[in-house]
Amino acid sequence: MSTRKHTALPKAQTLIEALPWLTRHRGKTVVVKFGGNAMIDEDLKAAFAQDVVFLHHAGLKPVVVHGGGPQISAQLDRHGLVSEFRAGLRVTTPEAMDVVRMVLAGQVQRELVGLLNQHGPLAVGITGEDAHTITAVKHQPRIEGELVDIGRVGEITSIDTGAIQALLADGRIPVVSSIARSQDDHHVYNVNADTAAAALAAALDAETLMVLTDVEGLYEDWPDSDEVISRLTASQLEKLLPDLSSGMVPKMEGCLHAVRNGVTTARVIDGRVPHSILLEIFTDEGIGTMVVPDAAPTPGGPA
């Protein structure tokens, strides 16, 4: 009896440690951007689904947003279409856009919905096209001062949260593919998933935006140091943006947009760590980098 009691005690302590966070986050919306290695490793995918379902059963309202870079590249190769990137964005021809749409809505989303629904009738997949959830216009980046045409790449102009709110009210977990339709030319556009997640988090008045990456967080002085910045304000992040690597820019710009538009915290976390979402939200240590609004007081309690 005593042996059993001692082996179970750490489990009880772990649960008790989570209590203040459970209390604080209950009923709050959490937008999670699913990507990186967690998207292609089977064990990490399963752990991600468990985490999201745990959030749901703990009384939070998770919304999952995903892209599908590796899967899109693989499918384009199969169709003999070249993957070209300019200004860090995939050049998306109309033919490539058909593949992007098929992969995101028909492959990545279906698999994720299936993983979540192993735990109950919870997940419902939608795309940014559905119910005008995400509306976009053609995005033309500036390269060396010139506007460049990179095809069907969209810049978000508006978010309609009605369909997502209805699903949340019905106790479901929305899984959103980052594609959008334009009301100007009625074309479908590929939208950066980090940007889409941040825009949705702001529009939903989410408590938290969580972005899964393939790094530990935002490094203090990369590549000279692998020290991770655990917490920084919006203004501090804004100063760092020009020097960040191209892959981190949309993620950190998304975090900045979120906290400047009503989201309480935005976090970049290492998706290579199993159950990284639970570790970040429900433990004292936390992992990754947390961005807070400038006016946020120094936290003395749960973050």
PyMOL commands that set and color helices and strands:
alter all, ss='L'
color gray80, all
select helices_A, chain A and resi 2-25+36-39+42-57+69-78+94-119+130-132+162-169+193-203+234-243+249-259+276-282
alter helices_A, ss='H'
color red, helices_A
select strands_A, chain A and resi 29-34+61-66+85-86+89-90+123-127+134-138+142-143+146-147+154-159+173-177+179-181+188-190+208-213+231-233+265-270+289-292
alter strands_A, ss='S'
color yellow, strands_A
deselect
rebuild
show_as cartoon
